[in-house]
Amino acid sequence: MGKGSHKYASKVPDERGYIAYTEDEDQVWSELYARQMRILPGRACEAYLDYLAALELPQDRVPQLPEVSEVLRAHTGWEAAPVPALIPFTEFFNLLAERKFPAATFIRSREQMEYLQEPDIFHEVFGHCPLLLDEGFAAFSHAYGRAGAAARKEDHAMLARLYWFTVEFGLIQPPGGALRAYGAGLCSSIGEVRYALDSDVPERRRFDPIAALRTPYRIDIFQTVYYVIESSAELYDLAQQDLLGLIREARALGMFPPTFPPREAAAS
Ligand SMILES: [Fe+2]
């Protein structure tokens, strides 16, 4: 999910769901994988690392979505569905509501190894798929999709904030335990995962769904606010709540003021 310019086009799978990647693309995956494995131990939460191992992703080539889906299905009934790089909110929510994780199938170019705004297959599979093997996270993603499918168009942006501050950029700290990352945007990034955990600059707030719904964000900078949960059970519990009701509450309270500078006017 995301907005921005269409620099990349997703690749179209064959009838078995397989995609032909080039040698160079396989090499990019391999380098991203190795790089992330050097920095994630001690930074990503245990559950993420355990489920990443359970996914048994290839390290020398881009994984194929049917292979990933096989593991997802066996654990939590999810699958990874190929989509174009950017899809409308409605389609995004509908897929999640069917336990299908929408995955863009292109991989970033060598010039954008550090950062890209559009989600590529490394972000989708390496970042998102491990925690879709977890009961709590999977239940939350499903509930989120169902809420989105039933939401009014005006509520889409608000729901997106809840996803942003949990599934994408969430931090986790069990009572008495260490602060770790679980969000896909962090676990698939080289710079921001360190920043989110180590820097004194961003605020780390105890997660509260209403607060997250009221917090503005920008997709093109490191986050200025991260929300910290104690365990995935918290998201599981949230999945049982009336998310659209929470949106109404948050809307009545109004947005928090942004803690970041406005986007450069010249960029628009
Ligand atoms: Fe994502």
Boltz pocket constraint, residues with backbone or C-beta under 6 A from the ligand:
constraints:
  - pocket:
      binder: B
      contacts: [[A, 1], [A, 119], [A, 123], [A, 124], [A, 128], [A, 168], [A, 184], [A, 185]]
      max_distance: 6.0
